[in-house]
Each structure stands twice: as C-alpha cells, then as structure tokens.
C-alpha cells in the first residue's frame, strides 16, 4: 500500500510539472490553450486523465506554483498572464548576448538557443536574431568566460592560477603570439579582482619578480587554459592598496595607463560617449581642452582618435603617437609585433 501511494504521488508530481512546462511553451497572455489540447498532450505523455482532473491540476498550478491563468471565452482556452519572462525581457537578454564583444559568435548563438527555450513558441521566432559587433573585433577566445568562472573560484578559495597569455598580432585574424616567463608559456599568478570597462574584462593580479610583488592587469580575452592551483595566493598587501583605492580595471597609480588627449571643445561629447563620464577635461584655450582618460593609448583608441584628426590628438604619453605609428607600420609589413601600452 505504501509503495502504491509513493508511485501515485510521483505520477501526480510528474504530471503537474509536465503541464506547467506545456503551458510555458504553448500559452501566453495573448494565446490560449484549450482543455482538450491539454488532455491530448497528457495522454501522449502517458497520463490518461479526465477533464475534471485537468481543471483540478490547473487550479493546483495557480495556488501552489504561482501561475496566473485566465480563461478566455473568445479563444475558449486558458491564457498565461505571467510567463517566466516577458517577450521584451527575453529580447533584451538575446540582444545583450549577441552584442557582447567578449562572447564569441559561436557561444552567443549557443546561449541564444538556450534563451529561446525559455520562451513560448509564439515568441521564439522573434528571438532568433544576430547582432553583429561593428567597428571592433569580437572575441575569438572560446574559453574566456569559463576562465572567468575559474578566476572567481580561485579568488574565493585564496588560490593561485596558471594560464597562457597571448597577443593578437594581426587586427581581425586569429594569429597569436604567447608571452613567456622564464622561458615558459605557462604563467602563475595570484588573482585579486575583476573589472569590466565596457570593452573587456581586466584581471588584477600579483606576481613576484626579482623578489618583489608586481601588479599586473590582464585582459581576460587574452588568457587561455586558466587553472586553479593548490598554492595559496601571494602579494595581498600590494593588491590591497589598489583595491582600497577603488580598482576600476586600470592601474591609476601608473601614469602611462592614463592617456591625455587634446580634444576640440565640440568633440568632447564624442570622448564622453567613448570613455564614459569618468574623464577630466581642462580647457587649453577657446578651441581645445586637455582630456585625461583612464585607459592606455591602445591601437583601438588610436584608430578611434584618427577618425577625428586633427580635432583629437594624443598629448601624453609624449611618445605614444610615434610608437603607435611604428606598430601599424610593422603590421602593414606583415611582422608579428606586440602593440604598445597593453
């Protein structure tokens, strides 16, 4: 007798869960599901029940599962007024995933397919979209986000990590050149923080070199094969100073990680749009201002700046313009070189 009750309770629970998922897929605030369709579905799933059982199950889903069901006389079926996600919410999630630079196109498509599974069948078609990332290179490092989880876990467990670090040698293709430490491509460091600056994730890490703790700011999209090690982290006192000062993904105590631009006054809104409100603008004269940004003069920033030349120029570092020109000159020759200020 006890076994019978257990099996019966299990069957009821399975039926209710299947019915809930069926409603999530087939019902919406505008599309109703008929009781006869529910009977057919349950029978196909191995649950032969009477119509009064369907009514009872729907009431159970309302009371105990929180479904807001409403009978629509015009459609002669049940509407679901509170799906897990509204269609516009799912579209926002899909758009964010598809537009994210740090997610590869393959990963974005895989996540989009999963998100579509959360929608009713009437919404799914509108979610099948791609957003191409214009004027910038979408990440091609498939393991970046898995690596981010590993780094968070290492920080929580007070452990070091090992990884390989590469530079992209040609703009837009997948050529890589790996950094080496003491002749090894496998680098060991102590991670202490993660920051997102609107373009990429930056990892704050400490590694000992020549007997001293040195701060490093690592691009997540350039890290591969991230693994947690058994060793405890080192260099907390060094990292703590920057964290307490407000770590934002750039080492503010290093002047070369800040860039000073000469910007025509009417182009300052373009600088704010590019770098956010966290910039400092000091007038030089009636036409130009000196704008300081918390970012290195990377090749990406240089290419953006060249679109506005001569209305935007680099003032500091003084040698940045020449170094960046030399970098692009070597790239044009087909040479594999590291970009300056990475």
N, C-alpha and C positions, 0 to 999 in steps of 0.2 A: 504493500500500500504506500509506503514512504517513497519507494522508487517511482511509483506512478505519479505522485504529486510533484516530485522533482522534475520528471520529464515533462509534465503538463505545464509547470511554471516556466521551464526553459522554452517550451514551444511558444507560450504566450509572449515571453520577452523577445524572442526572435521575430515573431510576427509584428510586434509593435515597432521594433527597430526598422524592419523592412518597410513597414507602412510609412514611418516617418521619412525615410530616405526616398521613398516613392513620391511623397508629397513635395519634398525639397526639389526633386527633379522635374515633376510634372505640373505642380501647382504654383501660382504666383498671385500677386494682388490683382492681376487682370485676367488670368487664365484659370478656369475652374476644372476640377477633377470630379467626374461623376462616380457615384457609389457603385454603379455597375462595372465601371472600369477597375475600381479597387477590388471588387470581388474576383474579376478575371485575373488580375495581377497576382493576388494572394493564392488563387488556385494553381496558377502556373509555378508559384514558389513552393507548392506543397502544403498550403494551408487552406483546406476546404472549410469555409465558414458560412454562416447565414448572414443575411443583410443586417439583422439586428446586432450581430457581433461587430460588424463594420461600424455601425453607429456608436456602439459602446467603446470601440477602440479609438475612434476619433475624439470622443469625449475624454478618454484617458490621456490622449496626447495633448489635449488642451489643458487639462488640470495638472498633470504631473510632468509634462515635457515642455510646457510653455508655448505651444503652437497657437497662434491666433487664427482660428479657422472661421470662415463665414460662408453660409450657404447663399449662393447667388441664384435667385429664381429664374433669371433670364437665361443663364447658361445651364441651369439645373445641375449644379455641382458645387464643390467646395473650393473657395479661394483661400490662399495662404497669405495673410497680410503682413507677416513678419518673417520672411526668409532670413537665413543666417547673415547674408549680405545683400544689401540693395544693389540693383544693377549698376548704378553710378559708382558705388563703392568698389565693386569688382573692376570696373573700367579704370578707375583711378589706380588701383593696385597694378593692373596689367600695364598701363601707361608708364608707371614708375619703374616697373621691372624692365620693360622694353627700352626705356630711355636711359637706364643707369649705365654709365660708362664702365664701371668696374665689373659688370656682369657680361660674360661673353654672349654672343648671339645664340649659340647652341644652348647655353644654360638659361638664357632668357626665354627661349622657346619652350624648354622643358618645364620651367616654372609656370609659364602661361598656360600650358596644357593642364597642369595641376589646378591652377586657379579656375580654369573653365569648369573643372569638375565640381566646384562649389556652387555653380550657378544652375538655375533651372534651364531646361532645354530651349526655352524661348530667348534667353539672354546669351547663351553660349556663342551664337554666331557673331554677335556684336563684339565679343571679346577676342575673336580670332584676328588679331591685328599685330603689326610690327611697327615699331618706331625706330627709325634709323638715326644714329647719332651723327649729326652733321658737324663738319669742321673740326673733328677730333677723332683720334684713333680709339675705337672700342677695345677694351682689354681682350687680349688673346690668351691670358693665363687662366686656364680652366680650373686650376686648383686654388685660386686666390681666396675664395670665400670659405672653403674648407680649411685653408690655412689660418684664416681669421678666427674661426672657432677654436683651433688648436692653440693659438696665441692667447685668447681669452682664458682657456683652460689652464695654460701654463702660468698666467698671472695669478689666477685664483689659487693654484697649488704651490706657488712660490718656486717654480722650476725654470731652468734654462731651456732654451730651444736651439735646435740646429736647423740650418736651411741653406739653400743655394740662392745667390743673388745675381741677377743679370741686368744688363743694359740693352735697350733696343738700339741696334746700330743703324737701322735704316727706317726712315719715317714711313710707317704704314705696312712694312712687311714683318716677317717673323724671325729675322736674323737676330741672334742673341750672342752676347759675349759675357761670360761669367766672371765675377770678381773672385779673387783668391786671397786667402790669408795664410801666410807661412806655407805657400805652395799648395794649399788645399782649397777646393771649391766648396767644401762643407764648412760652414761658419757657425760658431757657437756664440750665443749672446744671451743677455738677461732682459726680457721684455718687461716694461713697466707701464705702458699706456698706449692707447689707440685714439687717433683723431681723424675726423673726416673734414676736409676743407672745401668741399664742393666739387673737387676734381678727382681726388684719390684718397685712400686711407694711408695714414702715416703711423708707423710704429716707433714709439720712443723706447730705445734700448741702451744698455750699458755693456761695454766690453772692455776688458783690460788689455792695454797695450803698453809695452815698456814700463810695466809696474804701476801704471796709472789707470784709473777708471775714465773711460772716454764715452761721451754721449754720441749716439747715432740715431739718425732719423731715416727710417727705412720705408720705401714705397712698397706697400703690400702687393701691388700688381707685378712687382719685380722679384717677389720671393717664391721659391718653389721648394717642394719636399720638406715642408715645415714639420718638425717632430718635437715632442716633449722629451726632455732628458731627465734622468734621475737626479742630477746635480741641482743644488739649491742656487737661487739667484745671487748675484753679487752686485755691488755698486748702488745700494739703496740710498745712501746719503747723497750721492751725486745726482741720482734721479729725483730725489725728494725736493731738492731746491727748485727744479724747474716745474715739477708738478704743483708745488705750493704757490708758485708764481702764476699758475694758470697755463698749463700746457695746451697749445692750440694747433699742434702739428708742425710748428716751425720753431727752431731754437732762437728765441728772441734775444738771448744773451750773445748771439753771434751776429755781428753787423752784416756779414756777407750773405746772410739768409734774409736780409731785408733789401729791398730794391727801391731806389729813389728815382722817380720819373719826372721829366719836365713835360707838363701837360698844359695845352692851351685851355684857357678857362672854360670855353664852351664844350670841351671834350671831357671835363671832369665827370659828368653823368655817365659817360661810357666806361670810365675807370671804376666808378662805383658799381655799375652793372656787372663788370667783370670780376671785381675783387671784393665786393660787399662794402658795408658801411665802416668796416674796421680799417680805414685808411686815414692818413694825416695829410692835409693839403695846406701848404703855406704859400701865400702869394709871393711871386718873384717880382712881377711888375703888373701893368694893367692887362697884359695879354696872357701871361703864363703863371702857373703855380708849380711848386715842388711837391710832388705827391709821393708819400712813403707807403709801401705795401709790405705786408708780412709774407713775402714769398721770394724765393730765389729767382734770378733772371734766367729762367729756363728757356730752351728753344721754343717751347709752346708760347710762352709770354712774349718772346722776341717776335715770333711770327704774327701774333695778335697786334703788337705795337707797330710793326711795319705797315700794317693796313692804314694807320693814321699818320704816318710820317709825312711831313716834319712836325705835325701837331703834337706828337708824343715821342720823346727820346729818353734814353737812359742817362741819368746823371751819376748814379752810384750803384755798384762799383764802377770806378772810372774805366777799368779795362774790360768791362762786360761786353760792350759793343764789339770790340776787336776780337775777343775770344769767341763770341757767337758767330761772327762773320767767318773766322777761321774754321769753326766747327762745320758750318754749312758748306764751306769750300771743300773740306776734306770729304764730306758726304757726297758732294757732287762728283768727286773724283772716284768714288766707289770705295773709299777707305773706311774701315771699321774703327771708329773713334768714340770715346766716351764724351757725352755732352758736358760742358762745364756747369758748375754750380748744381750738381744733383745731390 
